[in-house]
């Protein structure tokens, strides 16, 4: 079928692989099967990097940095035959996200505001202040989650690492997203009521 939209298979597969990173690494280390899993993961990350280079938007560089970090950790693990390097991936992801979100606070428009303006180009002043606060909250989350991810690496318990990075961190992130959405609805309703 020509001219129609195609289903984004590569972004979907690479996104799922990145979400499942802790589970894949935990499985690979437990079952001594990283020798075949590493090249597959590196290939998926290369595809993710290539796909991100063609995209536009505020999250483009985040996706590129995260993909490059994953490729570097896969390469280091493969070349040095020390698979513990792969455990640092969640730490690196949190550092990249903190750098991008935190760095955007020093610009005229924080990242959350840029994302909000994709849906609402004429963001009111209250919305601008709100997005700045949300950006700060996300920075706090990345600091806390990154510190816990690092603790799980240094603690050396693969089950704890997999549990935190493969489940607890996602639950906390989801809770933060839902809470932020609920607060945003209150802010919007309050704004509409004041107008």
Kinemage of the C-alpha trace (Angstrom):
@kinemage 1
@onewidth
@group {chain A} dominant
@subgroup {mainchain}
@vectorlist {calphas} color= white
{ca unk a 1} P 0.000 0.000 0.000
{ca unk a 2} L 1.661 3.257 -1.151
{ca unk a 3} L 1.041 6.693 0.291
{ca unk a 4} L -0.386 5.402 3.595
{ca unk a 5} L 1.265 5.638 6.964
{ca unk a 6} L 3.507 2.736 7.811
{ca unk a 7} L 3.588 1.118 11.225
{ca unk a 8} L 6.773 2.221 13.019
{ca unk a 9} L 8.245 -1.257 13.618
{ca unk a 10} L 11.845 -0.168 14.284
{ca unk a 11} L 10.963 2.544 16.833
{ca unk a 12} L 8.550 0.158 18.539
{ca unk a 13} L 11.074 -2.707 18.748
{ca unk a 14} L 13.929 -0.503 19.903
{ca unk a 15} L 11.700 1.248 22.439
{ca unk a 16} L 10.540 -2.074 23.864
{ca unk a 17} L 14.119 -3.343 24.006
{ca unk a 18} L 15.225 -0.258 25.945
{ca unk a 19} L 12.330 -0.623 28.365
{ca unk a 20} L 13.198 -4.295 28.821
{ca unk a 21} L 16.964 -3.600 29.167
{ca unk a 22} L 17.110 -4.563 32.883
{ca unk a 23} L 15.181 -7.773 32.274
{ca unk a 24} L 17.283 -8.698 29.229
{ca unk a 25} L 20.561 -8.002 31.034
{ca unk a 26} L 19.373 -9.827 34.159
{ca unk a 27} L 18.403 -12.827 32.012
{ca unk a 28} L 21.662 -12.678 30.031
{ca unk a 29} L 23.869 -12.525 33.120
{ca unk a 30} L 21.919 -15.206 34.970
{ca unk a 31} L 21.903 -17.629 32.030
{ca unk a 32} L 25.348 -16.719 30.650
{ca unk a 33} L 23.827 -15.809 27.277
{ca unk a 34} L 25.084 -12.273 26.731
{ca unk a 35} L 27.450 -13.425 23.949
{ca unk a 36} L 24.476 -13.575 21.547
{ca unk a 37} L 22.341 -10.951 23.300
{ca unk a 38} L 24.964 -8.156 23.189
{ca unk a 39} L 25.202 -7.931 19.374
{ca unk a 40} L 21.384 -7.927 19.083
{ca unk a 41} L 21.112 -5.127 21.638
{ca unk a 42} L 23.878 -3.124 19.974
{ca unk a 43} L 22.155 -3.512 16.597
{ca unk a 44} L 18.839 -2.344 18.048
{ca unk a 45} L 20.566 0.664 19.592
{ca unk a 46} L 22.206 1.499 16.245
{ca unk a 47} L 18.776 1.363 14.605
{ca unk a 48} L 17.409 3.592 17.384
{ca unk a 49} L 20.227 6.073 16.816
{ca unk a 50} L 19.628 6.119 13.049
{ca unk a 51} L 15.905 6.594 13.542
{ca unk a 52} L 16.462 9.416 16.070
{ca unk a 53} L 18.731 11.273 13.649
{ca unk a 54} L 15.824 11.540 11.208
{ca unk a 55} L 13.367 12.775 13.837
{ca unk a 56} L 12.804 16.357 14.856
{ca unk a 57} L 11.645 17.660 18.175
{ca unk a 58} L 12.865 18.367 21.683
{ca unk a 59} L 13.585 14.747 22.620
{ca unk a 60} L 15.752 13.977 19.572
{ca unk a 61} L 19.083 14.568 21.316
{ca unk a 62} L 17.995 12.693 24.431
{ca unk a 63} L 17.235 9.584 22.362
{ca unk a 64} L 20.552 9.946 20.520
{ca unk a 65} L 22.585 10.329 23.726
{ca unk a 66} L 20.864 7.362 25.384
{ca unk a 67} L 21.397 5.188 22.285
{ca unk a 68} L 25.072 6.170 22.061
{ca unk a 69} L 25.559 5.409 25.762
{ca unk a 70} L 23.979 1.982 25.298
{ca unk a 71} L 26.183 1.256 22.273
{ca unk a 72} L 29.288 2.307 24.219
{ca unk a 73} L 28.343 0.076 27.181
{ca unk a 74} L 27.641 -2.876 24.854
{ca unk a 75} L 31.003 -2.350 23.120
{ca unk a 76} L 32.884 -2.006 26.429
{ca unk a 77} L 31.233 -5.144 27.800
{ca unk a 78} L 31.997 -7.121 24.659
{ca unk a 79} L 35.607 -5.947 24.242
{ca unk a 80} L 36.571 -6.059 27.926
{ca unk a 81} L 34.601 -9.270 28.604
{ca unk a 82} L 33.211 -7.538 31.709
{ca unk a 83} L 29.458 -7.575 31.424
{ca unk a 84} L 28.960 -5.522 34.574
{ca unk a 85} L 29.334 -2.407 32.382
{ca unk a 86} L 25.812 -3.081 31.112
{ca unk a 87} L 24.439 -2.561 34.610
{ca unk a 88} L 25.369 1.133 34.394
{ca unk a 89} L 22.901 1.798 31.565
{ca unk a 90} L 20.025 2.954 33.852
{ca unk a 91} L 22.481 5.238 35.689
{ca unk a 92} L 23.610 6.776 32.398
{ca unk a 93} L 20.011 7.212 31.215
{ca unk a 94} L 19.155 9.113 34.397
{ca unk a 95} L 22.280 11.270 34.052
{ca unk a 96} L 21.431 12.108 30.436
{ca unk a 97} L 17.833 12.939 31.348
{ca unk a 98} L 18.994 15.082 34.292
{ca unk a 99} L 21.478 16.934 32.072
{ca unk a 100} L 18.844 17.610 29.400
{ca unk a 101} L 15.987 18.566 31.740
{ca unk a 102} L 18.248 20.439 34.175
{ca unk a 103} L 20.226 22.153 31.422
{ca unk a 104} L 16.994 23.348 29.833
{ca unk a 105} L 16.210 25.298 33.020
{ca unk a 106} L 19.049 27.664 32.072
{ca unk a 107} L 17.508 28.376 28.677
{ca unk a 108} L 14.609 30.637 27.773
{ca unk a 109} L 12.296 27.625 27.493
{ca unk a 110} L 12.647 24.500 29.695
{ca unk a 111} L 12.109 21.133 28.024
{ca unk a 112} L 8.680 20.514 29.589
{ca unk a 113} L 7.516 23.890 28.266
{ca unk a 114} L 8.758 22.981 24.769
{ca unk a 115} L 6.855 19.716 24.963
{ca unk a 116} L 3.737 21.507 26.249
{ca unk a 117} L 3.918 24.045 23.415
{ca unk a 118} L 3.693 21.220 20.876
{ca unk a 119} L 0.064 20.829 21.998
{ca unk a 120} L -0.620 24.390 23.104
{ca unk a 121} L 1.543 26.953 21.247
{ca unk a 122} L 0.026 29.921 23.127
{ca unk a 123} L 0.854 28.705 26.617
{ca unk a 124} L -0.353 31.242 29.220
{ca unk a 125} L 2.057 32.651 31.860
{ca unk a 126} L 0.662 30.312 34.545
{ca unk a 127} L 1.354 27.373 32.228
{ca unk a 128} L 4.926 28.593 31.701
{ca unk a 129} L 5.510 28.765 35.473
{ca unk a 130} L 3.911 25.345 35.897
{ca unk a 131} L 6.136 23.718 33.250
{ca unk a 132} L 9.232 25.136 34.959
{ca unk a 133} L 8.140 23.570 38.271
{ca unk a 134} L 7.427 20.254 36.534
{ca unk a 135} L 10.899 20.348 34.973
{ca unk a 136} L 12.381 20.774 38.477
{ca unk a 137} L 10.307 17.838 39.771
{ca unk a 138} L 11.590 15.620 36.949
{ca unk a 139} L 15.163 16.682 37.759
{ca unk a 140} L 14.589 15.565 41.348
{ca unk a 141} L 13.215 12.257 40.106
{ca unk a 142} L 16.248 11.643 37.862
{ca unk a 143} L 18.622 12.438 40.748
{ca unk a 144} L 16.833 10.042 43.125
{ca unk a 145} L 16.290 7.291 40.575
{ca unk a 146} L 19.843 7.598 39.227
{ca unk a 147} L 21.271 7.400 42.757
{ca unk a 148} L 19.217 4.287 43.488
{ca unk a 149} L 20.227 2.740 40.141
{ca unk a 150} L 23.895 3.371 41.032
{ca unk a 151} L 23.355 1.870 44.485
{ca unk a 152} L 21.937 -1.305 42.920
{ca unk a 153} L 25.028 -1.600 40.700
{ca unk a 154} L 27.501 -1.031 43.543
{ca unk a 155} L 25.562 -3.304 45.920
{ca unk a 156} L 26.188 -6.167 43.521
{ca unk a 157} L 22.830 -7.928 43.898
{ca unk a 158} L 21.547 -8.708 40.389
{ca unk a 159} L 18.031 -9.468 41.671
{ca unk a 160} L 17.826 -6.068 43.412
{ca unk a 161} L 19.221 -4.348 40.287
{ca unk a 162} L 16.668 -6.067 38.039
{ca unk a 163} L 13.788 -5.415 40.448
{ca unk a 164} L 14.557 -1.700 40.839
{ca unk a 165} L 15.541 -0.876 37.269
{ca unk a 166} L 13.112 -3.259 35.567
{ca unk a 167} L 10.026 -2.618 37.659
{ca unk a 168} L 10.121 -0.202 40.619
{ca unk a 169} L 11.636 2.694 38.648
{ca unk a 170} L 8.964 2.315 35.933
{ca unk a 171} L 6.177 2.216 38.530
{ca unk a 172} L 7.514 5.392 40.178
{ca unk a 173} L 7.883 7.081 36.790
{ca unk a 174} L 4.310 6.121 35.883
{ca unk a 175} L 3.038 7.423 39.223
{ca unk a 176} L 4.844 10.718 38.659
{ca unk a 177} L 3.376 11.026 35.150
{ca unk a 178} L -0.168 10.319 36.395
{ca unk a 179} L 0.226 12.736 39.325
{ca unk a 180} L 1.575 15.433 37.011
{ca unk a 181} L -1.330 14.879 34.589
{ca unk a 182} L -3.885 15.177 37.422
{ca unk a 183} L -2.246 18.358 38.742
{ca unk a 184} L -2.118 19.774 35.197
{ca unk a 185} L -5.866 19.153 34.800
{ca unk a 186} L -6.484 21.101 38.025
{ca unk a 187} L -4.268 23.957 36.811
{ca unk a 188} L -6.095 24.076 33.462
{ca unk a 189} L -9.517 23.941 35.143
{ca unk a 190} L -8.499 26.715 37.558
{ca unk a 191} L -7.246 28.830 34.661
{ca unk a 192} L -10.486 28.329 32.717
{ca unk a 193} L -12.497 29.201 35.830
{ca unk a 194} L -10.505 32.428 36.354
{ca unk a 195} L -10.997 33.540 32.721
